[in-house]
């Protein structure tokens, strides 16, 4: 986690963004298409998040990945109520522990409750964008949270989720958001991410933290960023990020 974002901010973000989804969706049509996500509607987003919350709650209770968890609402249960109940239950379980307490996770680099505080903050923020913007509502993401989200996307998702199936050709992309920088090297079977500007790069991109955060997660246009260099390297980064976050 980058300096400038306190653990308590992540937990607060999880709850506030989760509640925002709940009250935004209340009484609204859940068949509304989500921007930037072809074939996805707000109902599907809420069901997905509800399943994520159920799985994470079970993981915390078992301290290992659950074999089974509730993936859809029980019969005759409103998806909104099921989502909201699962979100609040998970919040209470996370808030009942210190961030530095040991906890099983899917990332070997962080076996603490802080991993889940951070993961749920960003999972919920990204999907909050999906839900609120489907209904024409726009809310800003604070720079500190967006910068931390960029770092999570690059170091946690891009850096670990693909294994050796990277398919890169040693493209180097420099990313700048506010005062923070990253060097991303897409090798054939690995990804190297470092918090530094490279001496040489194939492409460079920069912009306000929220715009970079959105682009990495496929929720914003490349046109919102300043881009120079080889566009093929930029496209390779976006394609690799999309595969890492599937």
SETI-549169 format. One line per 2 residues: their letters; for each residue x, y, z of C-alpha. Coordinates in pm, whole numbers, padded with zeros to 5 digits. Example, Ala and Ser with C-alpha at 12.3 -4.5 7.8 and 13.67 -1.06 7.14 Angstrom:
2
as> 01230 -00450 00780  01367 -00106 00714 .
! end
This chain:
246
xx> 00000 00000 00000  00135 00343 -00092 .
xx> 00198 00609 00167  -00070 00874 00178 .
xx> -00358 00627 00212  -00432 00516 00565 .
xx> -00570 00166 00628  -00876 00321 00792 .
xx> -00941 00515 00469  -00962 00188 00277 .
xx> -01212 00037 00516  -01418 00356 00514 .
xx> -01408 00360 00134  -01535 00004 00117 .
xx> -01833 00088 00334  -01918 00426 00182 .
xx> -01890 00309 -00178  -02081 -00008 -00095 .
xx> -02362 00192 00061  -02363 00428 -00237 .
xx> -02426 00133 -00468  -02712 00017 -00246 .
xx> -02898 00346 -00236  -02828 00426 -00601 .
xx> -02983 00096 -00714  -03279 00118 -00477 .
xx> -03602 00118 -00678  -03423 00149 -01012 .
xx> -03432 -00072 -01320  -03145 -00323 -01300 .
xx> -03136 -00388 -01675  -02954 -00061 -01748 .
xx> -02630 -00119 -01948  -02302 -00037 -01776 .
xx> -02061 00201 -01957  -01738 00047 -02093 .
xx> -01855 -00309 -02017  -02030 -00460 -02318 .
xx> -02315 -00693 -02227  -02310 -00603 -01858 .
xx> -02601 -00438 -01677  -02635 -00300 -01326 .
xx> -02811 -00611 -01199  -02519 -00829 -01309 .
xx> -02274 -00596 -01134  -02469 -00611 -00809 .
xx> -02496 -00991 -00826  -02123 -01015 -00894 .
xx> -02036 -00793 -00598  -02276 -00981 -00374 .
xx> -02101 -01305 -00469  -01758 -01150 -00405 .
xx> -01871 -01038 -00060  -02013 -01381 00020 .
xx> -01693 -01554 -00091  -01470 -01315 00102 .
xx> -01679 -01351 00419  -01653 -01730 00391 .
xx> -01278 -01705 00329  -01233 -01496 00642 .
xx> -01440 -01736 00850  -01256 -02045 00726 .
xx> -00913 -01883 00683  -00885 -02063 00352 .
xx> -01053 -02038 00012  -01412 -02161 00042 .
xx> -01517 -02455 -00170  -01875 -02333 -00174 .
xx> -02038 -01998 -00113  -02363 -01824 -00196 .
xx> -02322 -01703 -00555  -02677 -01582 -00613 .
xx> -02962 -01458 -00391  -03190 -01721 -00237 .
xx> -03516 -01779 -00421  -03759 -01488 -00389 .
xx> -03491 -01266 -00230  -03437 -00923 -00383 .
xx> -03084 -00897 -00521  -03046 -00549 -00373 .
xx> -03124 -00668 -00020  -02898 -00971 -00061 .
xx> -02614 -00750 -00183  -02656 -00495 00098 .
xx> -02673 -00761 00369  -02360 -00932 00240 .
xx> -02173 -00603 00215  -02256 -00505 00573 .
xx> -02169 -00849 00708  -01832 -00840 00538 .
xx> -01767 -00487 00662  -01833 -00595 01021 .
xx> -01600 -00893 00986  -01320 -00679 00846 .
xx> -01372 -00400 01099  -01348 -00652 01382 .
xx> -00975 -00702 01319  -00666 -00485 01304 .
xx> -00523 -00440 00955  -00192 -00599 01058 .
xx> -00350 -00915 01199  -00256 -01233 01011 .
xx> -00519 -01353 00764  -00524 -01596 00474 .
xx> -00532 -01428 00129  -00465 -01518 -00234 .
xx> -00150 -01302 -00244  00170 -01437 -00089 .
xx> 00304 -01083 -00051  00039 -00987 00206 .
xx> -00115 -01231 00450  -00301 -00979 00662 .
xx> -00645 -00826 00697  -00507 -00516 00526 .
xx> -00503 -00710 00199  -00879 -00755 00218 .
xx> -00939 -00395 00334  -00754 -00274 00026 .
xx> -00901 -00530 -00213  -01261 -00461 -00111 .
xx> -01207 -00084 -00125  -01098 -00100 -00489 .
xx> -01333 -00379 -00596  -01623 -00177 -00464 .
xx> -01503 00158 -00600  -01459 00025 -00955 .
xx> -01802 -00136 -00955  -01957 00169 -00792 .
xx> -01847 00356 -01104  -02029 00095 -01311 .
xx> -02355 00131 -01120  -02371 00506 -01063 .
xx> -02253 00602 -01411  -02504 00367 -01569 .
xx> -02766 00597 -01417  -02586 00915 -01519 .
xx> -02439 00989 -01174  -02072 01085 -01147 .
xx> -01866 01098 -00828  -01495 01178 -00806 .
xx> -01233 00941 -00672  -00985 01105 -00434 .
xx> -00630 01127 -00569  -00482 00925 -00282 .
xx> -00726 00639 -00331  -00681 00644 -00709 .
xx> -00300 00632 -00678  -00326 00337 -00440 .
xx> -00564 00172 -00685  -00318 00218 -00970 .
xx> -00046 00059 -00759  -00275 -00231 -00668 .
xx> -00372 -00285 -01031  -00009 -00293 -01142 .
xx> 00162 -00476 -00857  -00113 -00710 -00739 .
xx> -00317 -00788 -01050  -00082 -00728 -01340 .
xx> 00222 -00843 -01147  00086 -01173 -01014 .
xx> -00235 -01298 -01175  -00105 -01412 -01513 .
xx> 00169 -01646 -01395  00403 -01695 -01689 .
xx> 00136 -01631 -01955  00232 -01269 -02022 .
xx> 00306 -01283 -02398  00503 -00959 -02387 .
xx> 00796 -00865 -02607  00990 -00664 -02348 .
xx> 00783 -00350 -02400  00854 -00087 -02135 .
xx> 00575 00155 -02046  00619 00450 -01811 .
xx> 00312 00556 -01613  00279 00881 -01421 .
xx> -00015 00985 -01205  00024 01297 -01000 .
xx> 00365 01270 -00833  00378 00889 -00855 .
xx> 00550 00690 -01127  00575 00325 -01233 .
xx> 00786 00136 -01484  00607 -00164 -01633 .
xx> 00805 -00416 -01840  00600 -00676 -02028 .
xx> 00840 -00964 -02074  00751 -01289 -02250 .
xx> 00677 -01484 -01931  00689 -01228 -01650 .
xx> 00603 -00869 -01565  00835 -00635 -01383 .
xx> 00677 -00339 -01204  00888 -00079 -01025 .
xx> 00809 00258 -00872  01049 00450 -01091 .
xx> 01072 00623 -01427  01276 00418 -01677 .
xx> 01579 00565 -01851  01428 00447 -02178 .
xx> 01076 00333 -02258  00866 00232 -02556 .
xx> 00572 00444 -02443  00489 00693 -02171 .
xx> 00149 00783 -02034  00040 01031 -01769 .
xx> -00268 01197 -01635  -00473 01275 -01325 .
xx> -00476 00975 -01087  -00846 00903 -01136 .
xx> -00813 00895 -01514  -00517 00654 -01501 .
xx> -00702 00438 -01246  -01008 00424 -01470 .
xx> -00810 00339 -01783  -00621 00053 -01620 .
xx> -00951 -00102 -01512  -01116 -00042 -01850 .
xx> -01350 00225 -01713  -01216 00528 -01895 .
xx> -01084 00635 -02235  -00721 00648 -02334 .
xx> -00794 00996 -02472  -00814 01126 -02115 .
xx> -00439 01061 -02077  -00127 01210 -02232 .
xx> 00039 00935 -02434  00361 00930 -02633 .
xx> 00569 00664 -02801  00470 00327 -02942 .
xx> 00093 00281 -02931  00140 -00092 -02976 .
xx> 00311 -00102 -02634  00016 00085 -02480 .
xx> -00228 -00158 -02641  -00024 -00452 -02511 .
xx> -00043 -00313 -02158  -00422 -00268 -02181 .
xx> -00472 -00618 -02325  -00253 -00772 -02057 .
xx> -00432 -00582 -01782  -00768 -00699 -01918 .
xx> -00655 -01063 -01904  -00513 -01022 -01554 .
xx> -00840 -00886 -01416  -01082 -01130 -01580 .
! end
